[in-house]
Amino acid sequence: MKKILMAVCVISVLSLVGCKKDSNDPTPTPQEQGNEGIYNPGAKIATRTTDNGMEQWVWDGAKVDRIESADLNGNVIGVQQFTYNGDRIATSTQTVEGIETEMRVNYSGNHVSSIGVYTDGTQSLNATVNHNAANKISSIHLDVDASYITNLLGTLMQGGGFNFVNAKGGRKLSLTSTDINATFEWQGDNVSRMIIVADIEAGVTMDDIAQVVDLNAMLGDMASLLALIQGEQPLTVHLRDTIDFTYDDQHNPLQGFIGLLDPQVLSANNYMLMDNHGIADINLTLNVPIMGPYPIEHSQPIVRVMDYYYTYNGAGFPLTVTDDEGNSTTYTYNE
């Protein structure tokens, strides 16, 4: 069950702010001017390589035109194309395996007000962006379509744990309600804390549940009987998760870029420590024939601490990033 909950914390949205230039440059930065949606990094990424493949960043002057993603064999698996309204990012469109996803950014004055995600032309996510008195993003509220989060969670779970998309019999998680909020706290130009609050109502089958937990350990002598229950069972998840970050004093090449709901694209520096701690209350009611409702309640603690290690170029931008789990990312930059 824990993997389901952790997936909620990486729900894909856009986070857009201006990037910080070198401190010796007296020109006001887009961030200082409050012009969100302008991605103008101090170093232009040429390639970004991870354990899963490589991205080729193609620039048109000062603007990112597109990002071409390839797998480990060099096969192109997706192209993310950007359009602009002046210097501001207006849309980002990507087609993967025949499914087109478009992100549209809406502005109010100099700030991002909302971001819509459209899957094959139908809106699947709307993110409402709020700001504090210092004109920094303070919170994002997600209104998420059921199919969007179902497909996202299924993608996240592939290769281990619970795969919603490939549940037995071809069934998918039936998501009936979502209420997801992220709140940001700042220390200088970096997000020091992110608080995720999510309330999810869904329907799951016993086949689904068996892929996540040990039914014998959870249900004891009732396991064999309850495993035979047909149809979807009501599941609610009440998540409260806090993630604290500490940073280096070097430059972040992704600040202001479009990415996950991730302080890394909001912050001026690179985070070196992520301390994830929270609790999720899980309520599952099994409708047992003859017996009637069989409620199961469980509180799942969320504890995850991760260190990140960097090497830098002479200008203070990352060349390599590794973490405690052995994941690595390598950057190259345009001259």
N, C-alpha and C positions, 0 to 999 in steps of 0.2 A: 504493500500500500504506500510505502514511503516514496517510491519512484513516481507514483501518480502525483503526489503532493509537490515534490521538488520540481516537477515539470511546470507547475503553475507559475513558479518563480521566474521562468524564462520565456514567458509569453511574448511573442514578437510584436513590438511596436516601433515607431520611429521616435528618436530623440534628437532634436536639432538645435544647436547653438553655434555661435561664431567661434572660430579658433583664435588662440592667443599667439601673437607673433613674438619674435625675439624681443627681450626686454630692452635692448638697445635701440629698437625702432620706435621713434616717438609718435608714429602715425596711429591714431585711435583704431583699435581692432574692431571687427564686427561685434564681438561680445560687449566691448565697452560702449559701443554705440547702441547696443540693444537690437541689432539687426540679426535676428535668428533666421536660420535657413541658409546662411552663407557658409559653405565649407571652404575655408581658405587656410590650409595647414602650412606650417613653416617648412615642411618637407613633403614633397609629393611622392606617395607610395607608387612604386613601379610594380613590385610583386609582393604577394603575401602568401607564404607557404605554410601549410599545417600538415599534420599527420594524415589527413584525408585527401589532400590535393593542393592545387595552386590557383591563386587569383592573379590575373593580369589586369592592372589598372591602366586604362587609356584616357589621356587627358586632352582637352581642347583648350589650350591656353591655361588659364587658372582654374578651369572647371573640369570636374570628372565627367567624361562623356559616357563611359560604360566600364563595367567590370566583367571580364570573361573568366568563368570558373571551369577548371579542368580536374578530372580525377587523377589518381596516381599513375595511370597509363597515358596521360596526356590527352584524353578524350574530352572535348568541350561538353559540359553537362548543363550549362546555363549562362545566359548573358543578361546582366542587369543594366538597363538603359535609363539615362536620366534626361529630363527636360527641365528648362529653367524659365522663370519669369524675371527677366533682368539677371541679377546675380544670384537670385534665390532659387533653391531647388523647388520645383513645382510638382514633378511626378517621378516615380521610379517604377519601371516595368520589367518583369522577369517572367520568362516562360520556361518551365521545367516539366519534362515528360508530357508536353501538350497542354499543361494547365498554366494559364496566364494569371499572374498576380500583379496588380497595379496599386501603388501607394500614392495618394493625393494629399498634398500638404496645404492646409488652409491657414491664413494669417489674419491677425487683427492688429493693425498698425505694424510695429516692428517685431511682433511676437507671433510664434506659432500658437494657434488657438485650438486646432484639432487636426487629426490625421485620419483619413479613411483608407481602408484596405478593401480592394475589390477583387474577387476571385471569379474569373471568366465573366466579368461585367456586373456581378452581383455583390453588393457591399456585404462583407463578412466581419469587419471590425471597425469600430470608431473609437478613437482615443481622444479624450478631451484633456487639454493641457492647461494647467493653472500655474500662476506665478506669484511669488511673494513680493514684499515691499521693495526688495533689492533687485527686482526684475529677473530673478533666477527661477527656473522651473521648480515648483514646490510639490506638485502632485500630478498624477496622470490617472484618469479614470477610464477603464476599458469596458466598452459595451461590445461583447463578443458573440458572434453568431455560432450556433452549435456546431455546424459543419467545420468551421474554421478551427475551433479549439480541438475538435475531435481529430482532424487531420494532423494538426500540430503535435498533439500529444502522441499520436501514433508514430509520427516521424521520430520524435524524441526517444521513444521507447524501443525502437528497432534495435536488434542486436543484443537484447537482454531485457529481462523484466517483462513488463506488461506492454504488449503491442495491441493497441486498440483497433487499428485498421485490419490486422490479420487475425482477429479473434475467431475462434472455431465457428464453422458454419457461415463465415463471411459477415458475421454481425459486427456492428459498430456500437461504440458507446452512445447511448441515448442521453444527450445533455439537454436538460430542460431549463436550467437557469444558471446564470453566472453574474457575479458582482465582484469585480476585481479592482482594487485601488493600490497605487504605489505612491508613497510619500517620501520626499527627499529632504535630508538635512545637509547643510553645507558647512564646510570649514574653509574659508578663503575661496579659491576657485575650484575646489574639489568636493564631490559628494562624500560626506563622511558616514552617512547612514541611509539605508533604504529600507522602508517598512512596507511589506506586502500584506494586504488584507484581502482575503478571497472567501466568498461563500458560494459553493457549487452544489447544485442538485442534479443528480443524474440517475440513470437506470443501468444496472449491470446484471449480467447473467452469472450463474454459478461457474460456468466455464471460464468467464472473464476473471472471477475472483480467484479461481484455482491457479491461474497463471501468476498471480501476485503474492499469494500467501499460502502457507501450509494449512490446509483445511483441518487436518487432524490436530495440529497444534492449537488452532483457533477454536475449533468446535468440539474437540474431544470425541466422546462416544456418538455425538450427533452427526459427525462428519459424513459418514456414509449415507445417512438418510437425507441430509440437507443437500448433498451433492446432486441428488436426483431432481431437485426442484426445477421446474421449467419456467421460461419467461424471464423478464427483467425484474429486478428487485430494486427498491428505492434506496439510493445512496446519497448522503449529504456529507460534505466536507467543509469544516469551518477552520480556515487557516489564518494564523497570525505568525508572521515570520519577519525577523529583523536581521539585516546584513550590515555589518560594520566594515569599513575599509580604511587602510592606511596606505600612504603613497610615497613614491620617490620624489626627487626634486628635479627630474628631467622632463623632456617634452613628450607629449602624447600626440602621435600623428593621426589619431582617430577622433580627436575632439571636434565635435561639430558634425561628425558623419552620421549617416543613417545606420542604425543597428538595432540590436536587441534592447530590451528595457534594462540598460546596463550603465552604471555610473561611468564606465570607461569612455563612452562617447560624450558624456557631459563634462568631464573633468579635464583640467589643464595638464595634470601629471598622470603617471601610470601607477595603478594600485599594486602594492607588493604583498598585501595580506587581506584576505577575505574571511571574516568571521561570521558564519551563518548560524543563527540560533533562533528557534521558535517552537511552536507547538501546533499540531493539527488535531482537531477533534473529529473523529469519524463515526458516523452513525449509519448503520445498515440494518434494514428491517427485512427479514426473510419471511415470506408468506408460506408457511408450511401446511401442506394438506392435512386436514382434520385438526391439527394442533392450533392453527391460526398463526398470528404474528409471532416472530421470534427475533426480538431486537438484539443487536450487537453494538456495543459502544466501546470505542477505543481511542485513547489519546496517544498520538505518535510524536515523540520529541524529534526536532530537527536540529542536528548538530553537525557542522562541517566547517573545518578550518583549513584554508589553503594558502600556502606561500607561493609567490611568483618571483622568479629570478631573471634578471635582465643583463644583456650586454648592450653597449651603446656605440654609436658612431661619434665622430668628433664634435658634431653639433648637438649632441645630447638626445638623439632620437634612438629608439630601440632597434637593435639588429636582430636579437634573438630573445625569446621569452619562453621559459619552461616553468612547470609547476610541480608540486609534490607528487602528482600522479604520473609524471613522465610525459605529459602533453607538451608539445613545442610548437612555436610559431617563429618564422623567419621573415624579416622584411628586407627588401631592397628599395632604393629611392632613385628618382630621376635626378640627373645632375642639374 
